[in-house]
Amino acid sequence: MNEPRIMQFQVAQLLKDPVGATRDYLVDEVINILEGSPPGRVWGRVDFLRTSRGVLARGRLNTRVELACSRCLESFQCELEYGFEEEYFPVLDIYHDEYIGKPEDNDSFIIDENHILDITEAARQYAILAIPMKPLCRPGCEGIKL
């Protein structure tokens, strides 16, 4: 396993490898997860799988976000553990240095013209999805004390 602990990866060599080739990385980075909140640390593992169209990124990540308890309204640090799986598509042909363009689906993740695959936005979006609908500061929180 390679040791960089970042959210951006140079995948030029992986794009030249045959379909099915893989790479594994550790991730440890500070990113903005919730708008208006301080940046939070995201850590975990990510692996890349070469597909016929690009690179499939799969990860298991952890982070903490500051939330308000849905019962007592006190702020607390909520630990999140979540997975993600997204396919990234290159905008530049690796063999001919020709611009392919972005996929027709504007919501697709891309590998930029420098062959950099950036998982920051996927990590942020999946962290938001992992936030509980009714977060509790602790099990059995009794709510606002009158």
Legacy VTK file of the C-alpha trace (Angstrom):
# vtk DataFile Version 3.0
C-alpha trace
ASCII
DATASET POLYDATA
POINTS 146 float
0.000 0.000 0.000
1.203 3.525 -0.798
1.551 5.989 2.084
0.401 9.444 0.905
-2.305 10.787 3.199
-4.053 13.255 0.937
-7.314 13.691 -0.965
-5.802 14.342 -4.424
-4.144 11.543 -6.352
-2.079 11.456 -9.533
-3.644 8.597 -11.519
-1.843 8.863 -14.885
-0.145 5.500 -14.435
-3.369 3.840 -13.288
-5.121 5.152 -16.420
-2.409 3.443 -18.506
-2.839 0.162 -16.620
-5.300 -2.502 -17.812
-8.895 -2.639 -16.616
-8.964 -4.198 -13.151
-5.711 -2.641 -11.894
-5.941 -1.250 -8.354
-4.230 1.168 -5.993
-4.792 1.614 -2.220
-4.150 4.752 -0.189
-4.541 6.135 3.313
-6.368 9.449 3.596
-5.882 12.035 6.335
-6.847 15.595 5.473
-8.701 18.599 6.880
-11.596 19.768 4.696
-14.726 21.912 4.993
-17.619 19.537 5.481
-20.448 21.774 6.691
-20.819 25.337 5.460
-20.356 27.807 8.296
-18.540 25.273 10.493
-14.809 24.970 11.051
-12.959 22.508 8.792
-12.864 18.929 10.034
-10.390 16.096 9.763
-11.305 13.215 7.453
-9.298 10.000 7.639
-9.523 6.446 6.374
-8.733 4.335 3.313
-9.531 4.648 -0.354
-8.897 2.247 -3.182
-9.028 2.866 -6.910
-10.047 0.358 -9.549
-9.307 0.986 -13.234
-12.529 0.648 -15.238
-13.092 0.709 -18.979
-14.225 4.355 -18.752
-12.145 5.767 -15.889
-11.423 5.017 -12.242
-13.798 3.704 -9.571
-12.976 5.196 -6.156
-14.198 3.315 -3.063
-13.494 4.402 0.470
-14.219 3.976 4.172
-13.804 7.312 5.902
-14.214 8.805 9.375
-14.783 12.358 10.532
-16.318 14.426 13.320
-18.783 17.257 12.814
-20.221 19.698 15.300
-23.997 19.337 15.564
-26.807 20.485 17.825
-28.597 17.758 19.769
-32.157 17.374 18.504
-33.482 17.120 22.083
-31.470 19.461 24.343
-30.043 21.704 21.580
-26.521 21.528 23.062
-23.585 21.425 20.642
-21.584 18.215 20.492
-19.042 16.438 18.302
-20.714 13.675 16.286
-18.444 10.932 14.974
-19.287 9.670 11.503
-18.052 6.547 9.763
-19.157 6.204 6.171
-18.361 4.672 2.842
-18.458 6.058 -0.650
-18.208 4.717 -4.169
-17.953 6.961 -7.231
-16.601 6.601 -10.743
-14.310 9.364 -12.004
-13.949 10.110 -15.703
-10.859 11.590 -17.399
-11.210 14.822 -19.409
-7.938 14.183 -21.281
-6.990 11.071 -23.272
-3.924 9.668 -21.489
-2.345 8.292 -24.669
-2.930 11.146 -27.126
-3.100 14.222 -24.866
-6.408 15.097 -26.503
-9.248 16.781 -24.660
-12.164 14.346 -24.301
-14.427 16.744 -22.448
-16.584 16.315 -19.403
-19.223 13.580 -19.301
-22.723 14.592 -20.398
-23.912 14.052 -16.830
-22.809 17.280 -15.103
-22.956 15.568 -11.709
-20.137 13.189 -12.642
-16.774 13.421 -10.928
-13.823 14.025 -13.224
-10.092 13.398 -13.427
-8.609 16.755 -14.460
-6.277 17.520 -17.366
-3.255 16.870 -15.105
-4.635 13.370 -14.334
-5.450 14.369 -10.735
-8.353 12.552 -9.108
-9.677 14.614 -6.172
-11.982 12.820 -3.710
-12.554 15.916 -1.532
-16.047 16.692 -2.842
-17.194 13.057 -2.691
-15.862 12.782 0.891
-17.732 15.970 1.832
-21.027 14.959 0.191
-21.052 11.464 1.674
-20.201 12.865 5.146
-23.261 15.108 4.938
-25.388 12.115 3.962
-24.056 10.196 6.994
-25.247 12.839 9.497
-28.147 11.418 11.547
-31.587 12.933 10.922
-32.082 13.464 14.664
-28.621 13.685 16.228
-28.369 13.035 19.957
-25.537 14.274 22.176
-25.752 10.993 24.120
-28.102 8.003 24.243
-31.094 8.764 26.390
-30.723 12.554 26.280
-33.734 13.890 28.220
-34.003 17.124 26.301
-34.245 20.733 27.463
-34.303 21.096 31.241
-36.923 23.560 32.429
LINES 1 147
146 0 1 2 3 4 5 6 7 8 9 10 11 12 13 14 15 16 17 18 19 20 21 22 23 24 25 26 27 28 29 30 31 32 33 34 35 36 37 38 39 40 41 42 43 44 45 46 47 48 49 50 51 52 53 54 55 56 57 58 59 60 61 62 63 64 65 66 67 68 69 70 71 72 73 74 75 76 77 78 79 80 81 82 83 84 85 86 87 88 89 90 91 92 93 94 95 96 97 98 99 100 101 102 103 104 105 106 107 108 109 110 111 112 113 114 115 116 117 118 119 120 121 122 123 124 125 126 127 128 129 130 131 132 133 134 135 136 137 138 139 140 141 142 143 144 145
